Amino acid sequence: MKSTNTSYIAAGIAILLLMVAIAFKPFVIVNAGQRGVVMQFGQVQEQVLSEGIHPILPIVNTVKTLSVRVQKHQIPAQAASKDLQDVFTDVALNWHIIPENANTVFQQIGDEFEVVERIINPAIEEVLKAVMALYTAEQIITRRGEVKAGIDDLLKSRLAHYNVAVDDISLVNIRFSQRFSEAVEAKQIAEQDAKRAEFITLKATQEAQAEINRAKGQAEAQRLLRENLTQQILQKQAIDKWDGHFPTVMGGNGALPFINIRPSDLPPQDRQ
């Protein structure tokens, strides 16, 4: 009977210990894509827990988990160009907390939401204004890759001080004020009209030059013809074209020869 009571007592102690263990959680699980920040009576420790299950001292230690996965954040931003034009854009940022420094991030800044609100948003706005001020509105459009690279480099450098890594940044839908957009459109139309007028002028000039060249060619041909055309050539051409009948005109005395060609001018077979 005494042995049975001892067994009951041992079982009760075991159940009590189990309940205490469940209640005080002497272990913590860090999920995939997270890091655990260990605190001892609220003080952040140097140890950063990786993914998996880890034993802790209940009541003494608590663990705060932070995501170290790549996260996307998009914010509308406004800046001024070098020529004082308003520039509007949506900045899309991919970022993550540097895993081995998750404890420092939590100690100095807080969780992911506070990182975005206190660090990332102000950094984006300041960097965008600094870079956009180096370019005119036209350059922001024509040299967009260079502008993006400048923002990317400056933002990476700034956020690295807070143990936040920049994976990628995109400038979505860069736009300007309505007034500037209308001015750009008017300029493009004027440039197109100017190019069209230049083309028409060039075409007319080429056509006029072609006419001059044709006239010069015809004049030169006529000059050469006049210099080389003799009476003998004319007579020979007339004879070569003669069909053997004399053209005549009708007069009061009958038909009269229209031209007078001597027999000596005729070919031998036609001399009679």
Accessible surface in RSA format (square Angstrom, percent):
REM  Atomic radii and reference values for relative SASA: ProtOr
REM  Chains: A
REM  Algorithm: Lee & Richards
REM  Probe-radius: 1.40
REM  Slices: 20
REM RES _ NUM      All-atoms   Total-Side   Main-Chain    Non-polar    All polar
REM                ABS   REL    ABS   REL    ABS   REL    ABS   REL    ABS   REL
RES MET A   1   184.29  95.4 140.57  93.0  43.72 104.1 117.29  99.7  66.99  88.8
RES LYS A   2   174.59  85.2 169.32 103.9   5.27  12.6 113.81 102.4  60.77  64.7
RES SER A   3    84.18  71.1  75.00 100.1   9.18  21.1  45.99  97.9  38.19  53.5
RES THR A   4    63.31  45.0  59.03  59.8   4.28  10.2  33.91  45.5  29.41  44.5
RES ASN A   5    68.97  47.6  67.68  65.4   1.29   3.1  19.37  46.6  49.60  47.9
RES THR A   6    82.05  58.4  80.80  81.9   1.25   3.0  62.93  84.5  19.12  28.9
RES SER A   7    66.38  56.1  56.52  75.4   9.86  22.7  35.24  75.0  31.13  43.6
RES TYR A   8   155.37  72.5 146.86  83.6   8.51  22.1 104.48  78.5  50.88  62.7
RES ILE A   9   110.02  62.6 102.52  76.4   7.49  18.1 109.23  78.7   0.79   2.1
RES ALA A  10    58.02  53.3  48.66  75.1   9.36  21.3  53.14  74.8   4.88  12.9
RES ALA A  11    49.87  45.8  42.51  65.6   7.35  16.7  49.14  69.2   0.72   1.9
RES GLY A  12    36.30  44.8   0.00   N/A  36.30  44.8  30.82  84.6   5.47  12.3
RES ILE A  13    92.18  52.5  90.76  67.6   1.42   3.4  91.49  65.9   0.69   1.9
RES ALA A  14    57.98  53.3  49.12  75.8   8.86  20.2  53.14  74.8   4.85  12.8
RES ILE A  15   103.46  58.9 102.57  76.4   0.89   2.1 103.42  74.5   0.03   0.1
RES LEU A  16   106.20  59.1 104.86  75.0   1.34   3.4 106.04  74.5   0.16   0.4
RES LEU A  17   115.27  64.2 111.09  79.5   4.18  10.5 111.41  78.2   3.86  10.4
RES LEU A  18   108.35  60.3 104.10  74.5   4.25  10.7 107.63  75.6   0.71   1.9
RES MET A  19   116.60  60.4 111.44  73.8   5.16  12.3  95.51  81.2  21.09  27.9
RES VAL A  20    64.56  42.5  62.84  56.9   1.72   4.2  64.51  56.1   0.05   0.1
RES ALA A  21    35.32  32.5  29.81  46.0   5.51  12.5  35.21  49.6   0.11   0.3
RES ILE A  22   115.11  65.5 106.17  79.1   8.95  21.6 111.72  80.5   3.39   9.2
RES ALA A  23    75.72  69.6  39.71  61.3  36.01  81.9  49.72  70.0  26.00  68.9
RES PHE A  24    94.90  47.5  81.29  50.4  13.60  35.4  86.06  52.2   8.83  25.3
RES LYS A  25   136.90  66.8 136.31  83.6   0.59   1.4  78.98  71.1  57.92  61.7
RES PRO A  26    43.37  31.6  39.98  36.4   3.39  12.3  39.98  33.0   3.39  21.1
RES PHE A  27    97.52  48.8  92.59  57.3   4.93  12.8  92.59  56.1   4.93  14.1
RES VAL A  28    28.07  18.5  24.44  22.1   3.62   8.7  28.07  24.4   0.00   0.0
RES ILE A  29   102.22  58.2  86.68  64.6  15.54  37.4  86.68  62.4  15.54  42.2
RES VAL A  30     2.86   1.9   0.00   0.0   2.86   6.9   0.00   0.0   2.86   7.7
RES ASN A  31    88.05  60.7  83.51  80.7   4.54  10.9  21.82  52.5  66.24  64.0
RES ALA A  32    63.20  58.1  50.54  78.0  12.66  28.8  50.86  71.6  12.34  32.7
RES GLY A  33    12.28  15.1   0.00   N/A  12.28  15.1   9.53  26.1   2.75   6.2
RES GLN A  34    46.12  25.8  46.12  33.7   0.00   0.0   4.12   8.8  41.99  31.8
RES ARG A  35    51.50  21.6  51.50  26.3   0.00   0.0   1.47   2.0  50.03  30.3
RES GLY A  36     0.00   0.0   0.00   N/A   0.00   0.0   0.00   0.0   0.00   0.0
RES VAL A  37     0.00   0.0   0.00   0.0   0.00   0.0   0.00   0.0   0.00   0.0
RES VAL A  38     8.83   5.8   8.83   8.0   0.00   0.0   8.83   7.7   0.00   0.0
RES MET A  39    27.99  14.5  27.99  18.5   0.00   0.0  16.41  14.0  11.58  15.3
RES GLN A  40    78.88  44.1  76.21  55.7   2.67   6.4   4.39   9.3  74.49  56.5
RES PHE A  41   149.99  75.0 111.61  69.1  38.38  99.9 124.06  75.2  25.93  74.2
RES GLY A  42    57.19  70.5   0.00   N/A  57.19  70.5  30.46  83.6  26.73  59.9
RES GLN A  43   125.68  70.3 119.09  87.0   6.58  15.7  32.51  69.2  93.16  70.7
RES VAL A  44    28.67  18.9  12.97  11.7  15.70  37.8  12.97  11.3  15.70  42.6
RES GLN A  45    52.68  29.5  48.82  35.7   3.86   9.2  13.95  29.7  38.73  29.4
RES GLU A  46   165.30  94.9 147.51 111.6  17.79  42.4  62.15 120.2 103.15  84.2
RES GLN A  47   108.46  60.7  96.80  70.7  11.66  27.8  39.69  84.5  68.77  52.2
RES VAL A  48    38.50  25.3  13.75  12.4  24.75  59.6  13.75  11.9  24.75  67.1
RES LEU A  49     6.76   3.8   5.72   4.1   1.04   2.6   6.76   4.8   0.00   0.0
RES SER A  50    58.69  49.6  57.04  76.1   1.65   3.8  33.05  70.4  25.64  35.9
RES GLU A  51    87.61  50.3  67.67  51.2  19.94  47.5  20.03  38.7  67.57  55.2
RES GLY A  52    32.78  40.4   0.00   N/A  32.78  40.4  31.90  87.5   0.88   2.0
RES ILE A  53   114.07  64.9  95.58  71.2  18.50  44.6  95.58  68.8  18.50  50.2
RES HIS A  54    36.99  20.2  36.99  25.7   0.00   0.0  22.40  23.1  14.59  17.0
RES PRO A  55   118.92  86.7 101.34  92.4  17.58  63.9 101.66  83.9  17.27 107.3
RES ILE A  56    28.99  16.5  17.25  12.9  11.74  28.3  23.58  17.0   5.41  14.7
RES LEU A  57   111.02  61.8 111.02  79.4   0.00   0.0 111.02  78.0   0.00   0.0
RES PRO A  58    38.88  28.3  29.92  27.3   8.96  32.6  31.35  25.9   7.53  46.8
RES ILE A  59   125.74  71.6  98.73  73.6  27.01  65.1 108.59  78.2  17.15  46.5
RES VAL A  60    40.60  26.7  40.17  36.4   0.42   1.0  40.17  34.9   0.42   1.1
RES ASN A  61    26.70  18.4  22.99  22.2   3.71   8.9   0.00   0.0  26.70  25.8
RES THR A  62    73.35  52.2  70.15  71.1   3.20   7.6  67.80  91.1   5.55   8.4
RES VAL A  63    33.28  21.9   1.24   1.1  32.04  77.2   1.29   1.1  31.99  86.8
RES LYS A  64    75.60  36.9  73.85  45.3   1.75   4.2  27.85  25.1  47.75  50.9
RES THR A  65    45.71  32.5  35.51  36.0  10.20  24.3  11.41  15.3  34.30  51.9
RES LEU A  66     0.49   0.3   0.00   0.0   0.49   1.2   0.49   0.3   0.00   0.0
RES SER A  67    26.26  22.2  25.42  33.9   0.84   1.9  19.45  41.4   6.81   9.5
RES VAL A  68    18.73  12.3   9.65   8.7   9.08  21.9   9.65   8.4   9.08  24.6
RES ARG A  69   142.74  59.9 136.46  69.6   6.28  15.0  50.81  69.4  91.93  55.7
RES VAL A  70    90.41  59.5  64.22  58.1  26.19  63.1  64.22  55.8  26.19  71.0
RES GLN A  71    50.27  28.1  45.66  33.4   4.61  11.0  22.53  48.0  27.74  21.0
RES LYS A  72   149.48  72.9 114.44  70.2  35.04  83.4  61.62  55.5  87.85  93.6
RES HIS A  73    36.21  19.8  33.34  23.2   2.87   7.3  22.54  23.2  13.67  15.9
RES GLN A  74    87.93  49.2  64.19  46.9  23.75  56.5  21.50  45.8  66.44  50.4
RES ILE A  75    16.92   9.6  16.51  12.3   0.41   1.0  16.92  12.2   0.00   0.0
RES PRO A  76    98.35  71.7  87.62  79.9  10.73  39.0  88.03  72.7  10.32  64.1
RES ALA A  77    10.49   9.6   0.31   0.5  10.18  23.2   6.92   9.7   3.57   9.5
RES GLN A  78    94.18  52.7  85.17  62.2   9.02  21.5  25.17  53.6  69.01  52.3
RES ALA A  79     6.74   6.2   0.02   0.0   6.71  15.3   6.20   8.7   0.53   1.4
RES ALA A  80    46.34  42.6  40.65  62.7   5.70  13.0  40.65  57.2   5.70  15.1
RES SER A  81     3.54   3.0   0.00   0.0   3.54   8.2   0.00   0.0   3.54   5.0
RES LYS A  82   133.72  65.2 111.88  68.6  21.83  52.0  61.20  55.1  72.51  77.2
RES ASP A  83    64.71  45.3  44.31  44.1  20.39  48.2  36.93  86.9  27.78  27.7
RES LEU A  84   151.82  84.6 129.12  92.4  22.70  57.1 129.49  90.9  22.33  60.1
RES GLN A  85    52.79  29.5  52.05  38.0   0.74   1.8   0.88   1.9  51.91  39.4
RES ASP A  86    62.95  44.1  60.27  60.0   2.68   6.3   1.08   2.5  61.86  61.7
RES VAL A  87     0.11   0.1   0.06   0.1   0.05   0.1   0.06   0.1   0.05   0.1
RES PHE A  88    60.64  30.3  60.64  37.6   0.00   0.0  60.64  36.8   0.00   0.0
RES THR A  89     0.49   0.4   0.00   0.0   0.49   1.2   0.00   0.0   0.49   0.7
RES ASP A  90    29.95  21.0  29.95  29.8   0.00   0.0   2.19   5.2  27.75  27.7
RES VAL A  91     0.29   0.2   0.29   0.3   0.00   0.0   0.29   0.3   0.00   0.0
RES ALA A  92    11.85  10.9   9.05  14.0   2.80   6.4   9.57  13.5   2.28   6.0
RES LEU A  93     0.00   0.0   0.00   0.0   0.00   0.0   0.00   0.0   0.00   0.0
RES ASN A  94    47.93  33.1  47.56  46.0   0.37   0.9   1.34   3.2  46.58  45.0
RES TRP A  95     2.03   0.8   2.03   1.0   0.00   0.0   1.11   0.6   0.91   1.5
RES HIS A  96    37.19  20.3  37.19  25.8   0.00   0.0  21.33  22.0  15.85  18.4
RES ILE A  97     0.00   0.0   0.00   0.0   0.00   0.0   0.00   0.0   0.00   0.0
RES ILE A  98    42.98  24.5  42.95  32.0   0.03   0.1  42.98  30.9   0.00   0.0
RES PRO A  99    36.03  26.3  36.02  32.8   0.01   0.0  36.02  29.7   0.01   0.1
RES GLU A 100   120.44  69.1 101.17  76.5  19.27  45.9  58.19 112.6  62.25  50.8
RES ASN A 101    44.51  30.7  44.14  42.7   0.37   0.9   1.99   4.8  42.52  41.1
RES ALA A 102     0.00   0.0   0.00   0.0   0.00   0.0   0.00   0.0   0.00   0.0
RES ASN A 103    18.25  12.6  18.12  17.5   0.14   0.3   0.27   0.7  17.98  17.4
RES THR A 104    40.97  29.1  40.09  40.6   0.88   2.1  17.47  23.5  23.51  35.5
RES VAL A 105     0.78   0.5   0.00   0.0   0.78   1.9   0.78   0.7   0.00   0.0
RES PHE A 106    48.70  24.4  40.63  25.2   8.07  21.0  40.63  24.6   8.07  23.1
RES GLN A 107   113.42  63.4  83.80  61.2  29.62  70.5  23.42  49.8  90.01  68.3
RES GLN A 108   109.99  61.5  84.09  61.5  25.90  61.7  32.44  69.0  77.55  58.8
RES ILE A 109    10.13   5.8   4.88   3.6   5.25  12.7   5.74   4.1   4.39  11.9
RES GLY A 110     6.99   8.6   0.00   N/A   6.99   8.6   6.99  19.2   0.00   0.0
RES ASP A 111    41.54  29.1  41.15  41.0   0.39   0.9   3.60   8.5  37.93  37.8
RES GLU A 112    40.84  23.4  40.70  30.8   0.15   0.4  17.55  33.9  23.29  19.0
RES PHE A 113   141.38  70.7 133.34  82.6   8.04  20.9 138.97  84.3   2.41   6.9
RES GLU A 114    64.98  37.3  64.71  49.0   0.27   0.6  16.58  32.1  48.41  39.5
RES VAL A 115     0.00   0.0   0.00   0.0   0.00   0.0   0.00   0.0   0.00   0.0
RES VAL A 116    20.96  13.8  20.96  19.0   0.00   0.0  20.96  18.2   0.00   0.0
RES GLU A 117    84.93  48.8  71.82  54.3  13.11  31.2  17.18  33.2  67.75  55.3
RES ARG A 118   133.56  56.1 113.88  58.1  19.68  46.9  43.71  59.7  89.85  54.5
RES ILE A 119    21.33  12.1  17.60  13.1   3.73   9.0  19.21  13.8   2.12   5.7
RES ILE A 120     0.00   0.0   0.00   0.0   0.00   0.0   0.00   0.0   0.00   0.0
RES ASN A 121    25.43  17.5  25.43  24.6   0.00   0.0   8.94  21.5  16.49  15.9
RES PRO A 122    58.19  42.4  52.12  47.5   6.07  22.1  55.55  45.9   2.63  16.4
RES ALA A 123     1.52   1.4   1.27   2.0   0.25   0.6   1.27   1.8   0.25   0.7
RES ILE A 124     3.40   1.9   2.04   1.5   1.36   3.3   2.86   2.1   0.54   1.5
RES GLU A 125    74.71  42.9  73.88  55.9   0.83   2.0  14.01  27.1  60.71  49.6
RES GLU A 126    94.63  54.3  89.42  67.7   5.21  12.4  37.47  72.5  57.16  46.7
RES VAL A 127     3.56   2.3   3.04   2.8   0.51   1.2   3.56   3.1   0.00   0.0
RES LEU A 128     1.08   0.6   1.08   0.8   0.00   0.0   1.08   0.8   0.00   0.0
RES LYS A 129   115.82  56.5 111.33  68.3   4.49  10.7  57.90  52.1  57.92  61.7
RES ALA A 130    50.28  46.2  33.70  52.0  16.58  37.7  44.85  63.2   5.43  14.4
RES VAL A 131     7.47   4.9   7.38   6.7   0.09   0.2   7.47   6.5   0.00   0.0
RES MET A 132     0.00   0.0   0.00   0.0   0.00   0.0   0.00   0.0   0.00   0.0
RES ALA A 133    50.52  46.5  40.52  62.5  10.00  22.8  40.52  57.1  10.00  26.5
RES LEU A 134   119.10  66.3 104.17  74.5  14.93  37.5 106.34  74.7  12.77  34.4
RES TYR A 135    23.26  10.9  23.26  13.2   0.00   0.0   6.85   5.2  16.41  20.2
RES THR A 136    39.29  27.9  39.29  39.8   0.00   0.0  35.02  47.0   4.26   6.4
RES ALA A 137     0.06   0.1   0.06   0.1   0.00   0.0   0.06   0.1   0.00   0.0
RES GLU A 138    99.68  57.2  97.80  74.0   1.88   4.5  36.19  70.0  63.49  51.8
RES GLN A 139    56.85  31.8  56.85  41.5   0.00   0.0  12.89  27.4  43.96  33.3
RES ILE A 140     0.11   0.1   0.00   0.0   0.11   0.3   0.00   0.0   0.11   0.3
RES ILE A 141    93.61  53.3  76.71  57.1  16.90  40.7  80.37  57.9  13.25  35.9
RES THR A 142    96.14  68.4  59.70  60.5  36.44  86.8  60.12  80.8  36.02  54.4
RES ARG A 143    94.49  39.7  88.06  44.9   6.43  15.3  39.33  53.8  55.16  33.4
RES ARG A 144   103.31  43.4 101.10  51.5   2.21   5.3  37.86  51.7  65.44  39.7
RES GLY A 145    53.55  66.0   0.00   N/A  53.55  66.0  39.75 109.1  13.80  30.9
RES GLU A 146    82.26  47.2  69.66  52.7  12.61  30.0  39.22  75.9  43.04  35.1
RES VAL A 147     0.03   0.0   0.03   0.0   0.00   0.0   0.03   0.0   0.00   0.0
RES LYS A 148    64.32  31.4  64.32  39.5   0.00   0.0  44.45  40.0  19.87  21.2
RES ALA A 149    50.40  46.3  45.30  69.9   5.10  11.6  50.12  70.6   0.28   0.7
RES GLY A 150    27.47  33.9   0.00   N/A  27.47  33.9  23.98  65.8   3.49   7.8
RES ILE A 151     3.44   2.0   3.44   2.6   0.00   0.0   3.44   2.5   0.00   0.0
RES ASP A 152    19.81  13.9  19.79  19.7   0.02   0.0   2.27   5.4  17.53  17.5
RES ASP A 153    96.24  67.4  88.64  88.2   7.60  18.0  30.83  72.6  65.40  65.2
RES LEU A 154    79.81  44.4  76.98  55.1   2.84   7.1  79.55  55.9   0.26   0.7
RES LEU A 155     0.35   0.2   0.35   0.2   0.00   0.0   0.35   0.2   0.00   0.0
RES LYS A 156    90.32  44.1  86.18  52.9   4.14   9.9  38.45  34.6  51.87  55.3
RES SER A 157    63.44  53.6  53.18  71.0  10.26  23.6  30.17  64.3  33.27  46.6
RES ARG A 158    80.54  33.8  75.71  38.6   4.84  11.5  18.34  25.1  62.21  37.7
RES LEU A 159     0.00   0.0   0.00   0.0   0.00   0.0   0.00   0.0   0.00   0.0
RES ALA A 160    58.50  53.8  45.06  69.5  13.44  30.6  45.67  64.3  12.83  34.0
RES HIS A 161   144.78  79.1 116.79  81.2  27.99  71.6  81.25  83.7  63.53  73.9
RES TYR A 162    78.05  36.4  77.38  44.0   0.67   1.7  35.39  26.6  42.66  52.6
RES ASN A 163    25.49  17.6  25.49  24.6   0.00   0.0   0.00   0.0  25.49  24.6
RES VAL A 164     1.17   0.8   0.00   0.0   1.17   2.8   0.00   0.0   1.17   3.2
RES ALA A 165    27.82  25.6  21.83  33.7   5.99  13.6  27.82  39.2   0.00   0.0
RES VAL A 166    15.42  10.1   0.03   0.0  15.39  37.1   0.03   0.0  15.39  41.7
RES ASP A 167    64.53  45.2  33.62  33.5  30.92  73.1  18.59  43.8  45.94  45.8
RES ASP A 168    60.83  42.6  59.27  59.0   1.56   3.7  16.64  39.2  44.19  44.1
RES ILE A 169     0.82   0.5   0.41   0.3   0.40   1.0   0.82   0.6   0.00   0.0
RES SER A 170    41.17  34.8  40.89  54.6   0.27   0.6  18.26  38.9  22.91  32.1
RES LEU A 171     8.84   4.9   0.96   0.7   7.89  19.8   0.96   0.7   7.89  21.2
RES VAL A 172    59.51  39.2  56.56  51.2   2.95   7.1  59.51  51.7   0.00   0.0
RES ASN A 173    90.50  62.4  74.61  72.1  15.90  38.3  24.47  58.9  66.04  63.8
RES ILE A 174    28.39  16.2   5.37   4.0  23.02  55.5   5.37   3.9  23.02  62.5
RES ARG A 175    93.99  39.5  90.63  46.2   3.36   8.0  44.30  60.5  49.69  30.1
RES PHE A 176    25.89  13.0  11.11   6.9  14.78  38.5  11.11   6.7  14.78  42.3
RES SER A 177    34.69  29.3  29.17  38.9   5.52  12.7  28.76  61.2   5.93   8.3
RES GLN A 178   129.28  72.3 120.11  87.8   9.17  21.8  55.24 117.6  74.04  56.2
RES ARG A 179   203.88  85.6 198.01 100.9   5.87  14.0  71.04  97.1 132.84  80.5
RES PHE A 180    30.94  15.5  26.38  16.3   4.56  11.9  30.51  18.5   0.43   1.2
RES SER A 181    49.42  41.8  40.77  54.4   8.65  19.9  29.63  63.1  19.79  27.7
RES GLU A 182    96.19  55.2  90.39  68.4   5.80  13.8  33.17  64.2  63.02  51.5
RES ALA A 183    58.06  53.4  44.84  69.2  13.22  30.1  52.87  74.5   5.19  13.7
RES VAL A 184    43.71  28.8  42.38  38.4   1.33   3.2  43.65  37.9   0.06   0.2
RES GLU A 185   102.36  58.8 101.33  76.7   1.02   2.4  29.81  57.7  72.55  59.2
RES ALA A 186    59.66  54.9  50.89  78.5   8.77  20.0  54.96  77.4   4.69  12.4
RES LYS A 187   107.86  52.6 101.03  62.0   6.83  16.3  73.68  66.3  34.18  36.4
RES GLN A 188    95.72  53.5  94.49  69.1   1.23   2.9  23.65  50.3  72.08  54.7
RES ILE A 189    90.02  51.2  90.01  67.1   0.01   0.0  90.01  64.8   0.01   0.0
RES ALA A 190    58.65  53.9  49.14  75.8   9.51  21.6  54.62  76.9   4.03  10.7
RES GLU A 191    81.01  46.5  77.27  58.5   3.73   8.9  32.84  63.5  48.17  39.3
RES GLN A 192   105.30  58.9 101.20  74.0   4.10   9.8  28.71  61.1  76.59  58.1
RES ASP A 193    69.60  48.8  65.51  65.2   4.09   9.7  27.43  64.6  42.17  42.1
RES ALA A 194    61.83  56.8  49.52  76.4  12.30  28.0  57.82  81.4   4.00  10.6
RES LYS A 195   145.14  70.8 139.31  85.5   5.83  13.9  84.00  75.6  61.14  65.1
RES ARG A 196   132.57  55.7 126.05  64.3   6.53  15.5  57.29  78.3  75.28  45.6
RES ALA A 197    54.50  50.1  49.93  77.0   4.57  10.4  53.52  75.4   0.98   2.6
RES GLU A 198   121.93  70.0 114.48  86.6   7.45  17.7  44.55  86.2  77.38  63.2
RES PHE A 199   128.40  64.2 124.69  77.2   3.71   9.7 128.11  77.7   0.29   0.8
RES ILE A 200   102.57  58.4 101.82  75.9   0.76   1.8 101.92  73.4   0.65   1.8
RES THR A 201    87.92  62.5  84.00  85.2   3.92   9.3  62.71  84.2  25.21  38.1
RES LEU A 202    98.04  54.6  95.08  68.0   2.96   7.4  97.81  68.7   0.23   0.6
RES LYS A 203   106.79  52.1 105.47  64.7   1.32   3.2  50.45  45.4  56.34  60.0
RES ALA A 204    55.05  50.6  48.76  75.2   6.29  14.3  51.25  72.2   3.80  10.1
RES THR A 205    80.24  57.1  74.45  75.5   5.79  13.8  61.77  83.0  18.47  27.9
RES GLN A 206   106.62  59.6  98.43  71.9   8.19  19.5  37.10  79.0  69.52  52.7
RES GLU A 207    96.94  55.7  93.10  70.4   3.84   9.1  43.22  83.6  53.72  43.9
RES ALA A 208    53.32  49.0  45.38  70.0   7.93  18.0  52.11  73.4   1.21   3.2
RES GLN A 209    87.73  49.1  86.90  63.5   0.83   2.0  34.89  74.3  52.83  40.1
RES ALA A 210    36.88  33.9  31.87  49.2   5.00  11.4  35.94  50.6   0.94   2.5
RES GLU A 211    99.73  57.3  96.96  73.4   2.77   6.6  41.38  80.0  58.35  47.6
RES ILE A 212    82.00  46.7  79.18  59.0   2.83   6.8  81.96  59.0   0.04   0.1
RES ASN A 213    79.98  55.2  70.20  67.8   9.79  23.6  26.39  63.5  53.59  51.8
RES ARG A 214   125.40  52.7 117.49  59.9   7.90  18.8  68.54  93.7  56.86  34.5
RES ALA A 215    57.41  52.8  50.43  77.8   6.98  15.9  53.38  75.2   4.03  10.7
RES LYS A 216   133.20  65.0 125.34  76.9   7.86  18.7  81.70  73.5  51.50  54.9
RES GLY A 217    39.96  49.3   0.00   N/A  39.96  49.3  34.44  94.5   5.51  12.3
RES GLN A 218   116.49  65.1 112.00  81.9   4.48  10.7  36.80  78.3  79.68  60.4
RES ALA A 219    57.27  52.7  50.48  77.9   6.79  15.4  53.78  75.7   3.49   9.2
RES GLU A 220    76.94  44.2  74.70  56.5   2.23   5.3  38.76  75.0  38.17  31.2
RES ALA A 221    58.24  53.6  48.94  75.5   9.31  21.2  53.63  75.5   4.61  12.2
RES GLN A 222   103.40  57.8 102.41  74.8   0.99   2.4  26.29  56.0  77.11  58.5
RES ARG A 223    91.46  38.4  91.46  46.6   0.00   0.0  48.50  66.3  42.96  26.0
RES LEU A 224    81.96  45.6  81.38  58.2   0.57   1.4  81.66  57.4   0.29   0.8
RES LEU A 225   108.43  60.4 103.88  74.3   4.55  11.4 107.95  75.8   0.48   1.3
RES ARG A 226   160.51  67.4 140.00  71.4  20.51  48.8  73.61 100.6  86.90  52.7
RES GLU A 227   110.83  63.6  73.97  56.0  36.86  87.8  42.81  82.8  68.02  55.5
RES ASN A 228    93.96  64.8  84.58  81.7   9.38  22.6  31.56  75.9  62.41  60.3
RES LEU A 229    68.27  38.0  47.13  33.7  21.14  53.2  47.97  33.7  20.31  54.6
RES THR A 230    64.09  45.6  56.82  57.6   7.27  17.3  60.21  80.9   3.88   5.9
RES GLN A 231   108.65  60.8 101.04  73.8   7.61  18.1  44.02  93.7  64.63  49.0
RES GLN A 232   129.79  72.6 124.32  90.9   5.47  13.0  62.11 132.2  67.68  51.3
RES ILE A 233    70.09  39.9  68.34  50.9   1.74   4.2  70.08  50.5   0.01   0.0
RES LEU A 234    80.77  45.0  75.79  54.2   4.98  12.5  76.05  53.4   4.72  12.7
RES GLN A 235    80.04  44.8  76.61  56.0   3.43   8.2  25.29  53.8  54.75  41.5
RES LYS A 236   128.41  62.6 125.63  77.1   2.78   6.6  96.76  87.1  31.65  33.7
RES GLN A 237    84.24  47.1  82.58  60.3   1.66   4.0  26.70  56.8  57.54  43.6
RES ALA A 238    60.83  55.9  45.97  70.9  14.86  33.8  54.53  76.8   6.30  16.7
RES ILE A 239    43.60  24.8  35.01  26.1   8.59  20.7  36.21  26.1   7.39  20.0
RES ASP A 240    96.12  67.3  60.71  60.4  35.41  83.7  30.55  71.9  65.57  65.4
RES LYS A 241   174.45  85.1 142.41  87.4  32.05  76.3  95.82  86.3  78.63  83.8
RES TRP A 242    58.97  23.7  31.71  15.3  27.26  64.0  37.49  20.0  21.48  34.8
RES ASP A 243   110.75  77.6  80.02  79.6  30.72  72.7  47.46 111.7  63.29  63.1
RES GLY A 244    44.88  55.3   0.00   N/A  44.88  55.3  22.35  61.3  22.53  50.5
RES HIS A 245   137.20  75.0 130.67  90.8   6.53  16.7  97.02 100.0  40.19  46.8
RES PHE A 246    95.70  47.9  78.93  48.9  16.77  43.6  79.01  47.9  16.69  47.8
RES PRO A 247    62.23  45.4  51.00  46.5  11.23  40.8  62.15  51.3   0.08   0.5
RES THR A 248    76.86  54.7  48.80  49.5  28.06  66.9  24.10  32.4  52.76  79.8
RES VAL A 249    71.16  46.8  66.30  60.0   4.86  11.7  71.16  61.8   0.00   0.0
RES MET A 250   158.18  81.9 125.80  83.3  32.38  77.1 111.13  94.5  47.05  62.3
RES GLY A 251    38.33  47.3   0.00   N/A  38.33  47.3  25.14  69.0  13.19  29.5
RES GLY A 252    89.40 110.2   0.00   N/A  89.40 110.2  43.30 118.8  46.10 103.3
RES ASN A 253   146.07 100.7 110.63 106.9  35.44  85.3  28.47  68.5 117.60 113.7
RES GLY A 254    29.34  36.2   0.00   N/A  29.34  36.2  27.09  74.3   2.25   5.0
RES ALA A 255    61.39  56.4  34.63  53.4  26.76  60.9  34.78  49.0  26.60  70.5
RES LEU A 256    88.31  49.2  88.14  63.1   0.17   0.4  88.31  62.0   0.00   0.0
RES PRO A 257    94.32  68.7  75.16  68.5  19.15  69.6  76.35  63.0  17.97 111.7
RES PHE A 258   126.13  63.1 102.28  63.4  23.85  62.1 104.17  63.2  21.95  62.8
RES ILE A 259    71.31  40.6  62.02  46.2   9.29  22.4  69.63  50.1   1.68   4.6
RES ASN A 260   140.84  97.1 110.85 107.1  29.98  72.2  33.21  79.9 107.63 104.0
RES ILE A 261    39.37  22.4  23.61  17.6  15.76  38.0  24.56  17.7  14.81  40.2
RES ARG A 262   146.40  61.5 144.76  73.8   1.64   3.9  55.83  76.3  90.57  54.9
RES PRO A 263    88.30  64.4  88.09  80.3   0.21   0.8  88.30  72.9   0.00   0.0
RES SER A 264    76.63  64.8  56.93  76.0  19.70  45.4  50.92 108.4  25.71  36.0
RES ASP A 265    41.70  29.2  28.14  28.0  13.56  32.1   8.43  19.8  33.26  33.2
RES LEU A 266    19.73  11.0  16.98  12.1   2.76   6.9  17.28  12.1   2.45   6.6
RES PRO A 267    39.23  28.6  32.43  29.6   6.81  24.7  38.99  32.2   0.25   1.5
RES PRO A 268   101.94  74.3  87.24  79.5  14.70  53.4  88.80  73.3  13.14  81.7
RES GLN A 269   134.14  75.0 106.86  78.1  27.28  65.0  64.07 136.4  70.07  53.1
RES ASP A 270    64.42  45.1  52.35  52.1  12.07  28.5  11.72  27.6  52.70  52.6
RES ARG A 271   121.84  51.2 103.39  52.7  18.45  43.9  33.37  45.6  88.48  53.6
RES GLN A 272   201.14 112.5 127.00  92.8  74.14 176.5  91.46 194.7 109.68  83.2
END  Absolute sums over single chains surface
CHAIN  1 A    18832.9      16166.2       2666.7      11288.6       7544.3
END  Absolute sums over all chains
TOTAL         18832.9      16166.2       2666.7      11288.6       7544.3
